[in-house]
Amino acid sequence: MANISIAYCRQLAQARRAKGLTQSAVAEAVGCKQSALSMLEAGQASKLSQETVEKIAALLEVPLETAATAAPASPAAAPAAVNTRAYCPHADCFSNVPYVVNGELLFWPKPQADGRTGATHCAVCGELLERRCPHCGAAVTTEGACCPTCGGARVLNTLPPETDCEAWAAQRRREIAEWRSLIL
């Protein structure tokens, strides 16, 4: 994998959002996993091959040379909602409360949209809301950390593997509680 700057990873994320595409949609179009794209956007470019990064950049119309030369993508019409529930897929968002079960880090996402609101972006971090399971593509019809159809986690763990998940989750829950006390 080529050395890609965090600024360039952010440029790709901004271009994806500007086009109204979810991480799952881009991942499916280029043939990678949504979790790998999430890691790329978080600055962990080593999770994808150079070829896949090039496919993503081409799809999003972001030049590969440098982040500074990348032109902003023109907004496209947002895809129509296929169901009534949505959640933020970004593991670092305070709308997703982390917890650990049998050593596995999971996130309980706060539902953010229903058929009445028409919201398309996370109210907390601005990420494009996800309306489908990142694993099986099933529509989100229930709350919860995992898809009832395939059992896969809705919000994927993008932390480095050496992270102490128990300690990280406990600290993150404290940060979320503090943040909520400030906004309420």
SULNOR-V734829 format. One record per residue. N is the residue number from 1. RES is the residue in three letters. PSI is psi in whole degrees, -180 to 180 (* if undefined). Layout:
n=(N/N)
res=(RES/RES)
psi=(PSI/PSI)
//
This chain:
n=(1/2/3/4/5/6/7/8/9/10/11/12/13/14/15/16/17/18/19/20/21/22/23/24/25/26/27/28/29/30/31/32/33/34/35/36/37/38/39/40/41/42/43/44/45/46/47/48/49/50/51/52/53/54/55/56/57/58/59/60/61/62/63/64/65/66/67/68/69/70/71/72/73/74/75/76/77/78/79/80/81/82/83/84/85/86/87/88/89/90/91/92/93/94/95/96/97/98/99/100/101/102/103/104/105/106/107/108/109/110/111/112/113/114/115/116/117/118/119/120/121/122/123/124/125/126/127/128/129/130/131/132/133/134/135/136/137/138/139/140/141/142/143/144/145/146/147/148/149/150/151/152/153/154/155/156/157/158/159/160/161/162/163/164/165/166/167/168/169/170/171/172/173/174/175/176/177/178/179/180/181/182/183/184)
res=(MET/ALA/ASN/ILE/SER/ILE/ALA/TYR/CYS/ARG/GLN/LEU/ALA/GLN/ALA/ARG/ARG/ALA/LYS/GLY/LEU/THR/GLN/SER/ALA/VAL/ALA/GLU/ALA/VAL/GLY/CYS/LYS/GLN/SER/ALA/LEU/SER/MET/LEU/GLU/ALA/GLY/GLN/ALA/SER/LYS/LEU/SER/GLN/GLU/THR/VAL/GLU/LYS/ILE/ALA/ALA/LEU/LEU/GLU/VAL/PRO/LEU/GLU/THR/ALA/ALA/THR/ALA/ALA/PRO/ALA/SER/PRO/ALA/ALA/ALA/PRO/ALA/ALA/VAL/ASN/THR/ARG/ALA/TYR/CYS/PRO/HIS/ALA/ASP/CYS/PHE/SER/ASN/VAL/PRO/TYR/VAL/VAL/ASN/GLY/GLU/LEU/LEU/PHE/TRP/PRO/LYS/PRO/GLN/ALA/ASP/GLY/ARG/THR/GLY/ALA/THR/HIS/CYS/ALA/VAL/CYS/GLY/GLU/LEU/LEU/GLU/ARG/ARG/CYS/PRO/HIS/CYS/GLY/ALA/ALA/VAL/THR/THR/GLU/GLY/ALA/CYS/CYS/PRO/THR/CYS/GLY/GLY/ALA/ARG/VAL/LEU/ASN/THR/LEU/PRO/PRO/GLU/THR/ASP/CYS/GLU/ALA/TRP/ALA/ALA/GLN/ARG/ARG/ARG/GLU/ILE/ALA/GLU/TRP/ARG/SER/LEU/ILE/LEU)
psi=(134/157/114/133/157/-35/-40/-40/-42/-37/-42/-43/-43/-41/-40/-47/-42/-31/-4/28/142/164/-40/-41/-43/-44/-44/-40/-33/-5/38/179/149/-38/-37/-39/-40/-43/-40/-47/-24/2/6/70/-21/-10/-13/152/160/-40/-42/-41/-41/-39/-43/-47/-42/-44/-40/-1/44/119/147/-21/-66/160/-32/-29/-3/127/143/139/148/138/140/164/137/142/149/144/136/-8/-175/-6/151/159/162/127/1/118/-29/-3/138/-7/-9/112/121/149/163/132/121/41/-3/129/123/163/133/103/139/126/135/-10/150/-180/-22/-33/-35/17/142/-19/150/133/-17/-52/-11/-2/150/128/146/138/4/155/133/-11/-53/-11/6/143/144/112/-8/163/164/164/-27/151/129/-17/-50/-13/-1/150/135/-46/122/141/116/14/153/147/-25/-2/136/99/-40/-50/-43/-46/-41/-45/-42/-41/-38/-44/-41/-44/-42/-45/-45/-37/-27/-32/-15/*)
//
